[in-house]
Amino acid sequence: MITITTDASFCPETKAAGYAGHIIRAGGVGIWVDGVFPATVVGPSISEINAMAVVLREAIAKGLVADGEEVHLDTDCQEAIAAVAYMLPDAPVIVRGLGAPFNRARRLTKSIRSASGLGQIKDLAQRHALQIHLGFVTSRNNARSEISGLCDKRARNAMRRERTRRLELLKTP
């Protein structure tokens, strides 16, 4: 089993977005990945979905995820969880720290349902026969939320770098 915790940070002014992820095998040492989305992102939930897809793809590319493996995708975005659950209706949703029951039938906007990251997650899950489990992490004081908080900081820093780069491009003639 492998756990992938992701987060994204989105700037509504410039549409810049950064992501971060922590990949860890049960009992192992985790690795960090982070970066920016080169294209303009529509909104924060799509950034979160795309972060899940990019980090899952990187984990597979680095050989950290084997075909047929159980993969726990953790995020702090309920809409991203609902969207992935929509694309992968058989994926168990493991909700940790959520005050109310998870609504799998949650209404999703057309832009969320058509996010490119969703198709990528579905494709990767099918191509590698992955058993995807979805988890919601909160800011409660535990190991999972600590990792989520660190992902948040890394994603925010990446987004700020990209936002600064974009704003500088606007200044140059």
Residue frames as a rotation matrix with the C-alpha (Angstrom) as fourth column:
MET 1
0.577 0.817 0.000 0.00
0.817 -0.577 0.000 0.00
0.000 0.000 -1.000 0.00
ILE 2
-0.659 -0.726 0.194 1.13
0.730 -0.680 -0.065 3.51
0.179 0.099 0.979 -0.79
THR 3
0.388 0.745 -0.542 -0.28
0.799 -0.565 -0.205 6.81
-0.460 -0.354 -0.815 0.47
ILE 4
-0.570 -0.456 0.683 -0.15
0.742 -0.643 0.190 9.92
0.352 0.616 0.705 -1.66
THR 5
0.223 0.581 -0.783 -1.09
0.773 -0.595 -0.222 13.19
-0.594 -0.556 -0.581 0.01
THR 6
-0.458 -0.347 0.819 -1.54
0.832 -0.493 0.256 16.19
0.315 0.798 0.514 -2.27
ASP 7
0.236 0.550 -0.801 -2.41
0.593 -0.734 -0.330 19.84
-0.770 -0.397 -0.500 -2.11
ALA 8
-0.199 -0.242 0.950 -2.65
0.910 -0.406 0.088 22.72
0.364 0.882 0.301 -4.55
SER 9
-0.187 0.115 -0.976 -2.58
0.500 -0.844 -0.195 26.47
-0.846 -0.524 0.101 -4.25
PHE 10
-0.061 0.342 0.938 -4.38
0.987 -0.122 0.109 28.73
0.151 0.932 -0.330 -6.71
CYS 11
-0.732 -0.163 -0.661 -4.13
0.282 -0.956 -0.077 32.48
-0.620 -0.243 0.746 -7.39
PRO 12
0.226 0.921 0.317 -7.46
0.761 0.037 -0.647 33.84
-0.608 0.388 -0.693 -8.68
GLU 13
0.480 -0.080 -0.873 -5.79
-0.271 -0.961 -0.061 36.99
-0.834 0.265 -0.483 -10.04
THR 14
-0.225 -0.713 -0.664 -3.20
-0.904 -0.101 0.414 35.34
-0.363 0.694 -0.622 -12.32
LYS 15
0.796 0.569 -0.206 -4.71
-0.604 0.773 -0.195 31.83
0.049 0.280 0.959 -12.51
ALA 16
-0.224 -0.920 -0.322 -1.30
-0.668 0.385 -0.637 30.50
0.710 0.072 -0.701 -11.48
ALA 17
0.827 0.477 0.297 -1.30
-0.545 0.552 0.631 27.28
0.137 -0.684 0.717 -9.50
GLY 18
-0.369 -0.926 -0.076 1.28
-0.813 0.362 -0.457 25.20
0.451 -0.107 -0.886 -7.68
TYR 19
0.758 0.583 -0.293 1.06
-0.383 0.762 0.523 21.69
0.528 -0.284 0.801 -6.31
ALA 20
-0.403 -0.845 0.350 2.85
-0.884 0.261 -0.387 19.48
0.236 -0.466 -0.853 -3.84
GLY 21
0.692 0.609 -0.388 2.65
-0.481 0.790 0.382 15.85
0.538 -0.078 0.839 -2.92
HIS 22
-0.259 -0.684 0.682 4.06
-0.944 0.330 -0.027 13.41
-0.207 -0.650 -0.731 -0.41
ILE 23
0.481 0.314 -0.819 4.43
-0.580 0.814 -0.029 9.79
0.658 0.489 0.573 -1.49
ILE 24
-0.395 -0.614 0.683 5.06
-0.918 0.294 -0.267 7.11
-0.037 -0.732 -0.680 1.13
ARG 25
-0.071 0.270 -0.960 4.92
-0.218 0.935 0.280 3.33
0.973 0.229 -0.008 1.18
ALA 26
0.874 0.463 0.145 3.68
-0.258 0.190 0.947 1.74
0.411 -0.866 0.285 4.41
GLY 27
0.827 -0.554 -0.097 6.61
0.365 0.396 0.842 1.71
-0.428 -0.732 0.530 6.83
GLY 28
0.169 -0.798 0.579 8.88
0.973 0.040 -0.228 3.54
0.159 0.602 0.783 4.41
VAL 29
-0.469 -0.402 -0.786 10.42
0.460 -0.871 0.171 6.93
-0.754 -0.282 0.594 3.95
GLY 30
0.586 0.802 0.115 8.35
0.564 -0.302 -0.769 9.49
-0.582 0.516 -0.629 2.07
ILE 31
-0.639 -0.704 0.309 9.45
0.734 -0.437 0.521 11.55
-0.232 0.560 0.796 -0.89
TRP 32
0.076 0.603 -0.794 8.25
0.201 -0.789 -0.580 15.01
-0.977 -0.115 -0.181 -1.86
VAL 33
-0.525 -0.171 0.834 7.29
0.851 -0.136 0.508 16.31
0.026 0.976 0.216 -5.28
ASP 34
0.225 0.641 -0.734 6.15
0.457 -0.735 -0.501 19.80
-0.860 -0.223 -0.458 -6.11
GLY 35
-0.765 -0.454 0.457 5.87
0.614 -0.302 0.729 22.16
-0.193 0.838 0.510 -9.03
VAL 36
-0.440 0.619 -0.650 3.63
-0.388 -0.784 -0.484 24.47
-0.810 0.039 0.585 -10.98
PHE 37
0.229 0.566 0.792 1.04
0.689 0.480 -0.543 23.95
-0.687 0.670 -0.281 -13.67
PRO 38
-0.749 -0.660 0.058 2.43
0.504 -0.511 0.697 25.56
-0.431 0.551 0.715 -16.83
ALA 39
-0.559 0.626 0.543 -1.00
0.454 -0.317 0.833 26.39
0.694 0.712 -0.107 -18.24
THR 40
-0.654 0.457 0.603 -3.63
-0.671 -0.718 -0.184 28.65
0.349 -0.525 0.776 -16.75
VAL 41
-0.857 0.392 -0.334 -5.87
0.489 0.824 -0.288 26.80
0.163 -0.410 -0.898 -14.29
VAL 42
-0.241 0.877 0.416 -9.60
0.246 -0.360 0.900 27.47
0.939 0.319 -0.129 -14.10
GLY 43
0.459 0.488 0.742 -10.06
-0.590 -0.457 0.665 27.28
0.664 -0.743 0.078 -10.33
PRO 44
-0.197 -0.618 0.761 -8.92
-0.980 0.105 -0.169 25.90
0.024 -0.779 -0.627 -6.99
SER 45
0.433 0.400 0.808 -10.79
-0.494 0.855 -0.159 22.57
-0.754 -0.331 0.567 -7.11
ILE 46
0.982 -0.130 -0.140 -9.43
-0.070 0.438 -0.896 21.80
0.178 0.890 0.420 -10.57
SER 47
0.152 -0.969 0.196 -5.95
-0.793 -0.238 -0.561 22.62
0.590 -0.070 -0.805 -9.23
GLU 48
-0.057 -0.116 0.992 -6.51
-0.872 0.489 0.008 20.06
-0.485 -0.865 -0.129 -6.47
ILE 49
0.823 0.405 0.398 -7.67
-0.154 0.834 -0.530 17.40
-0.547 0.375 0.748 -8.93
ASN 50
0.797 -0.569 -0.203 -4.74
-0.244 0.003 -0.970 18.09
0.552 0.822 -0.136 -11.24
ALA 51
-0.022 -0.812 0.584 -2.34
-0.982 -0.094 -0.167 17.87
0.190 -0.577 -0.795 -8.27
MET 52
0.332 0.207 0.920 -3.69
-0.519 0.855 -0.005 14.39
-0.788 -0.476 0.391 -7.47
ALA 53
0.987 0.099 0.124 -3.15
0.051 0.542 -0.839 13.33
-0.150 0.835 0.530 -11.09
VAL 54
0.553 -0.833 -0.012 0.36
-0.529 -0.341 -0.777 14.79
0.643 0.436 -0.629 -11.44
VAL 55
-0.103 -0.620 0.778 1.64
-0.989 0.147 -0.014 13.31
-0.106 -0.771 -0.628 -8.17
LEU 56
0.556 0.334 0.761 0.08
-0.271 0.938 -0.215 9.89
-0.786 -0.087 0.613 -8.92
ARG 57
0.976 -0.209 -0.062 1.71
-0.015 0.222 -0.975 9.96
0.218 0.952 0.213 -12.38
GLU 58
0.240 -0.943 0.231 5.08
-0.795 -0.328 -0.510 10.92
0.557 -0.061 -0.828 -10.85
ALA 59
0.095 -0.154 0.983 4.80
-0.818 0.550 0.166 8.12
-0.567 -0.821 -0.074 -8.26
ILE 60
0.846 0.245 0.474 4.19
0.052 0.847 -0.530 5.61
-0.531 0.473 0.704 -11.06
ALA 61
0.833 -0.551 -0.050 7.01
-0.197 -0.212 -0.957 7.05
0.517 0.807 -0.286 -13.20
LYS 62
0.036 -0.845 0.534 9.44
-0.951 -0.192 -0.240 6.79
0.306 -0.499 -0.811 -10.27
GLY 63
-0.290 -0.117 -0.950 8.51
-0.158 0.985 -0.073 3.10
0.944 0.129 -0.305 -9.84
LEU 64
-0.885 -0.049 0.462 6.96
-0.457 -0.088 -0.885 3.70
0.084 -0.995 0.056 -6.43
VAL 65
0.037 0.955 0.294 3.57
-0.768 0.216 -0.603 2.25
-0.639 -0.204 0.742 -7.40
ALA 66
-0.915 -0.328 0.236 3.29
-0.149 0.818 0.556 -1.31
-0.375 0.474 -0.797 -8.72
ASP 67
-0.526 0.753 -0.396 0.53
-0.528 0.075 0.846 -2.56
0.666 0.654 0.358 -11.01
GLY 68
0.048 0.698 -0.715 -2.46
0.301 0.672 0.677 -3.76
0.952 -0.247 -0.178 -9.01
GLU 69
-0.761 -0.478 -0.438 -1.38
0.540 -0.093 -0.837 -1.86
0.359 -0.873 0.329 -5.89
GLU 70
0.419 0.827 -0.375 -3.63
0.896 -0.312 0.315 -0.23
0.143 -0.468 -0.872 -3.32
VAL 71
-0.666 -0.599 0.445 -3.15
0.561 -0.795 -0.230 3.53
0.491 0.096 0.866 -3.49
HIS 72
0.224 0.680 -0.698 -4.57
0.924 -0.376 -0.070 5.94
-0.310 -0.629 -0.713 -0.92
LEU 73
-0.440 -0.255 0.861 -5.04
0.580 -0.813 0.055 9.41
0.686 0.523 0.506 -2.42
ASP 74
0.055 0.403 -0.914 -5.45
0.955 -0.288 -0.069 11.94
-0.291 -0.869 -0.400 0.39
THR 75
-0.586 -0.183 0.789 -6.44
0.464 -0.874 0.142 15.58
0.664 0.450 0.598 -0.07
ASP 76
-0.766 0.322 -0.556 -8.07
0.417 -0.408 -0.812 18.39
-0.488 -0.854 0.178 1.88
CYS 77
-0.738 0.487 -0.467 -10.53
-0.657 -0.676 0.334 19.20
-0.153 0.553 0.819 -0.94
GLN 78
-0.336 0.701 0.630 -13.93
-0.050 0.654 -0.755 17.54
-0.941 -0.285 -0.184 -0.66
GLU 79
0.580 0.578 -0.574 -14.88
-0.571 -0.214 -0.793 18.57
-0.581 0.787 0.205 -4.19
ALA 80
-0.199 -0.731 -0.653 -11.77
-0.962 0.274 -0.014 16.83
0.189 0.625 -0.757 -5.60
ILE 81
-0.847 -0.052 0.529 -12.68
-0.263 0.906 -0.332 13.67
-0.462 -0.421 -0.781 -3.69
ALA 82
0.124 0.981 0.150 -16.25
-0.135 0.167 -0.977 13.85
-0.983 0.101 0.153 -5.01
ALA 83
0.448 0.010 -0.894 -14.97
-0.863 -0.256 -0.436 14.34
-0.233 0.967 -0.106 -8.57
VAL 84
-0.624 -0.716 -0.313 -12.59
-0.761 0.648 0.033 11.36
0.179 0.259 -0.949 -8.43
ALA 85
-0.659 0.473 0.585 -15.34
-0.077 0.731 -0.678 9.27
-0.748 -0.493 -0.445 -6.81
TYR 86
0.412 0.807 -0.424 -17.57
-0.489 -0.197 -0.850 10.28
-0.769 0.557 0.313 -9.74
MET 87
0.197 -0.431 -0.881 -14.95
-0.964 0.079 -0.254 9.11
0.179 0.899 -0.400 -12.26
LEU 88
-0.700 -0.454 -0.551 -14.10
-0.304 0.888 -0.346 5.94
0.647 -0.074 -0.759 -10.32
PRO 89
0.160 0.908 0.387 -17.46
-0.770 -0.130 0.625 4.84
0.618 -0.398 0.678 -8.90
ASP 90
0.706 0.091 -0.702 -15.97
0.196 0.928 0.318 1.67
0.680 -0.362 0.637 -7.39
ALA 91
-0.384 -0.915 0.122 -13.25
0.153 -0.193 -0.969 3.51
0.911 -0.354 0.214 -5.44
PRO 92
0.260 0.444 -0.857 -13.78
0.920 0.155 0.359 3.30
0.292 -0.882 -0.369 -1.69
VAL 93
0.115 -0.179 0.977 -13.98
-0.089 -0.982 -0.169 6.71
0.989 -0.067 -0.129 -0.06
ILE 94
0.046 -0.211 -0.976 -12.28
0.940 0.341 -0.029 6.72
0.339 -0.916 0.214 3.32
VAL 95
0.315 0.157 0.936 -13.26
0.039 -0.987 0.153 9.90
0.948 -0.011 -0.317 5.06
ARG 96
-0.142 -0.445 -0.884 -11.17
0.948 0.196 -0.251 10.90
0.285 -0.874 0.394 8.04
GLY 97
-0.708 -0.266 -0.654 -12.02
0.588 -0.735 -0.338 13.86
-0.391 -0.624 0.677 10.21
LEU 98
-0.785 0.512 0.349 -15.07
-0.018 -0.581 0.813 15.00
0.620 0.632 0.465 8.26
GLY 99
-0.850 0.438 0.292 -17.89
-0.428 -0.250 -0.869 16.21
-0.308 -0.863 0.400 10.51
ALA 100
0.221 0.974 -0.057 -20.72
-0.765 0.137 -0.629 15.09
-0.605 0.183 0.775 8.20
PRO 101
0.238 -0.095 0.967 -21.09
0.345 0.939 0.008 11.95
-0.908 0.331 0.256 6.08
PHE 102
-0.750 -0.573 -0.331 -19.45
-0.154 -0.335 0.930 12.14
-0.644 0.748 0.163 2.67
ASN 103
0.397 0.912 -0.106 -21.93
-0.234 -0.011 -0.972 12.80
-0.887 0.411 0.209 -0.12
ARG 104
-0.504 -0.630 0.591 -20.76
0.350 0.476 0.806 10.69
-0.789 0.614 -0.020 -3.05
ALA 105
0.005 0.620 0.785 -23.64
0.997 0.056 -0.051 11.97
-0.076 0.783 -0.618 -5.20
ARG 106
-0.035 -0.098 -0.995 -22.57
0.350 -0.933 0.079 15.60
-0.936 -0.346 0.067 -4.69
ARG 107
0.878 0.389 0.278 -23.39
0.410 -0.311 -0.858 17.89
-0.247 0.867 -0.433 -7.60
LEU 108
-0.167 -0.979 -0.116 -20.31
0.568 -0.192 0.800 18.72
-0.806 0.067 0.588 -9.62
THR 109
0.381 0.248 -0.891 -20.02
-0.459 -0.786 -0.415 21.56
-0.803 0.567 -0.186 -12.10
LYS 110
0.992 0.012 0.127 -19.36
0.107 0.468 -0.877 20.74
-0.070 0.884 0.463 -15.73
SER 111
0.491 -0.870 0.047 -15.86
-0.637 -0.395 -0.663 22.28
0.595 0.295 -0.748 -15.49
ILE 112
-0.030 -0.471 0.881 -15.04
-0.909 0.379 0.172 20.02
-0.415 -0.796 -0.440 -12.53
ARG 113
0.586 0.339 0.736 -16.38
-0.116 0.934 -0.338 16.91
-0.802 0.112 0.587 -14.28
SER 114
0.960 -0.211 0.182 -14.31
0.221 0.176 -0.959 17.73
0.170 0.961 0.216 -17.36
ALA 115
0.598 -0.797 0.087 -11.04
-0.706 -0.473 0.527 18.49
-0.378 -0.377 -0.846 -15.52
SER 116
0.392 -0.515 -0.762 -8.13
-0.643 0.439 -0.627 16.90
0.658 0.736 -0.159 -17.38
GLY 117
-0.573 -0.664 0.480 -6.75
-0.796 0.313 -0.518 15.50
0.194 -0.679 -0.708 -14.13
LEU 118
0.151 0.711 0.687 -9.84
-0.733 0.547 -0.405 13.33
-0.664 -0.442 0.604 -13.69
GLY 119
0.889 0.167 -0.426 -9.29
-0.441 0.565 -0.698 11.58
0.124 0.808 0.576 -16.99
GLN 120
-0.018 -0.980 -0.200 -5.62
-0.652 0.163 -0.740 11.12
0.758 0.118 -0.642 -16.14
ILE 121
-0.463 -0.105 0.880 -6.43
-0.843 0.358 -0.401 9.55
-0.273 -0.928 -0.254 -12.76
LYS 122
0.571 0.753 0.326 -8.98
-0.566 0.649 -0.509 7.22
-0.595 0.106 0.797 -14.35
ASP 123
0.729 -0.351 -0.588 -6.54
-0.482 0.347 -0.805 6.27
0.486 0.870 0.083 -17.12
LEU 124
-0.347 -0.922 0.175 -3.69
-0.758 0.166 -0.630 5.59
0.552 -0.351 -0.756 -14.69
ALA 125
-0.220 0.339 0.915 -5.95
-0.807 0.463 -0.366 3.58
-0.548 -0.819 0.172 -12.38
GLN 126
0.805 0.589 0.064 -7.22
-0.433 0.659 -0.615 1.43
-0.405 0.468 0.786 -15.25
ARG 127
0.572 -0.641 -0.512 -3.90
-0.542 0.173 -0.822 1.04
0.616 0.748 -0.249 -17.06
HIS 128
-0.520 -0.852 0.057 -2.10
-0.547 0.281 -0.789 -0.05
0.656 -0.442 -0.612 -13.88
ALA 129
0.090 0.676 -0.731 -5.09
0.264 0.692 0.672 -1.87
0.960 -0.254 -0.116 -12.27
LEU 130
-0.858 -0.461 0.225 -4.75
-0.041 -0.376 -0.926 0.34
0.512 -0.804 0.304 -9.18
GLN 131
0.041 0.825 -0.564 -7.07
0.886 0.232 0.402 0.02
0.462 -0.516 -0.721 -6.22
ILE 132
-0.605 -0.261 0.752 -7.74
0.093 -0.962 -0.258 3.69
0.790 -0.087 0.606 -5.48
HIS 133
0.098 0.582 -0.807 -8.90
0.989 0.031 0.143 4.72
0.108 -0.812 -0.573 -2.01
LEU 134
-0.082 -0.042 0.996 -9.81
0.266 -0.964 -0.019 8.35
0.960 0.264 0.090 -1.42
GLY 135
-0.026 0.019 -0.999 -9.15
0.996 0.082 -0.024 10.13
0.081 -0.996 -0.021 1.86
PHE 136
0.544 0.243 0.803 -10.04
0.175 -0.969 0.175 13.53
0.820 0.045 -0.570 3.26
VAL 137
-0.238 -0.666 -0.707 -7.48
0.924 0.068 -0.375 15.07
0.298 -0.743 0.600 5.60
THR 138
0.793 0.543 0.275 -8.18
0.390 -0.801 0.454 17.97
0.467 -0.252 -0.848 7.92
SER 139
0.064 -0.773 0.631 -6.11
-0.322 -0.615 -0.720 20.33
0.944 -0.157 -0.289 10.00
ARG 140
0.949 0.259 0.180 -6.47
-0.257 0.301 0.918 18.15
0.183 -0.918 0.352 13.10
ASN 141
0.201 -0.935 0.292 -3.32
-0.978 -0.178 0.104 17.36
-0.046 -0.306 -0.951 15.01
ASN 142
0.658 -0.106 0.745 -2.17
-0.039 0.984 0.174 14.01
-0.752 -0.144 0.644 13.62
ALA 143
-0.323 -0.915 0.243 0.50
0.217 0.178 0.960 12.67
-0.921 0.362 0.141 11.27
ARG 144
-0.140 0.325 0.935 -1.71
0.979 0.184 0.083 12.81
-0.145 0.928 -0.344 8.16
SER 145
0.855 0.512 0.082 -2.75
0.518 -0.848 -0.107 16.40
0.015 0.134 -0.991 8.77
GLU 146
0.390 -0.807 -0.443 0.88
-0.035 -0.494 0.869 17.37
-0.920 -0.324 -0.221 9.48
ILE 147
-0.532 -0.537 0.655 1.87
0.595 0.314 0.740 16.02
-0.603 0.783 0.153 6.05
SER 148
0.257 0.725 0.638 -1.11
0.961 -0.264 -0.087 17.82
0.105 0.636 -0.765 4.51
GLY 149
0.858 0.034 -0.513 0.01
0.218 -0.927 0.304 21.07
-0.466 -0.373 -0.803 6.14
LEU 150
-0.148 -0.981 -0.128 3.51
0.039 -0.135 0.990 20.65
-0.988 0.142 0.058 4.71
CYS 151
-0.364 0.127 0.923 2.00
0.906 0.278 0.319 19.94
-0.216 0.952 -0.216 1.27
ASP 152
0.710 0.704 0.025 0.00
0.700 -0.700 -0.143 23.16
-0.083 0.119 -0.989 1.63
LYS 153
0.532 -0.583 -0.614 3.15
-0.073 -0.754 0.652 25.19
-0.843 -0.302 -0.444 2.35
ARG 154
-0.516 -0.770 0.375 5.06
0.293 0.253 0.922 23.67
-0.805 0.586 0.095 -0.57
ALA 155
-0.087 0.574 0.815 2.15
0.996 0.079 0.050 24.16
-0.036 0.815 -0.578 -2.98
ARG 156
0.840 0.409 -0.357 1.71
0.439 -0.898 0.005 27.77
-0.318 -0.161 -0.934 -1.83
ASN 157
0.113 -0.891 -0.439 5.42
-0.096 -0.450 0.888 28.49
-0.989 -0.058 -0.137 -2.35
ALA 158
-0.605 -0.299 0.738 5.31
0.629 0.389 0.673 26.97
-0.489 0.871 -0.047 -5.84
MET 159
0.352 0.819 0.454 2.21
0.936 -0.322 -0.145 29.01
0.028 0.475 -0.879 -6.73
ARG 160
0.740 -0.104 -0.664 3.85
0.157 -0.934 0.322 32.22
-0.654 -0.343 -0.675 -5.44
ARG 161
-0.386 -0.922 -0.003 6.92
0.122 -0.055 0.991 31.60
-0.914 0.382 0.134 -7.62
GLU 162
-0.499 0.267 0.825 4.70
0.861 0.261 0.436 31.06
-0.099 0.928 -0.360 -10.66
ARG 163
0.637 0.762 -0.115 2.52
0.755 -0.647 -0.105 34.09
-0.154 -0.020 -0.988 -9.83
THR 164
0.351 -0.610 -0.710 5.62
-0.008 -0.761 0.649 36.28
-0.936 -0.222 -0.272 -9.52
ARG 165
-0.662 -0.610 0.436 6.94
0.381 0.227 0.896 34.97
-0.646 0.759 0.082 -12.85
ARG 166
-0.108 0.715 0.690 3.63
0.992 0.029 0.125 35.73
0.069 0.698 -0.713 -14.57
LEU 167
0.783 0.400 -0.476 3.37
0.485 -0.872 0.065 39.21
-0.388 -0.282 -0.877 -13.07
GLU 168
-0.080 -0.900 -0.429 6.94
0.020 -0.432 0.902 39.95
-0.997 0.064 0.053 -14.17
LEU 169
-0.612 -0.099 0.785 6.07
0.730 0.310 0.609 38.89
-0.303 0.946 -0.117 -17.73
LEU 170
0.446 0.861 0.244 3.21
0.895 -0.433 -0.105 41.39
0.015 0.265 -0.964 -17.72
LYS 171
0.629 -0.264 -0.731 5.62
0.171 -0.871 0.461 44.19
-0.759 -0.415 -0.502 -16.75
THR 172
-0.454 -0.887 0.079 8.10
0.244 -0.039 0.969 43.57
-0.857 0.459 0.234 -19.56
PRO 173
0.115 0.500 -0.858 7.36
-0.659 -0.608 -0.443 45.37
-0.743 0.617 0.260 -22.84
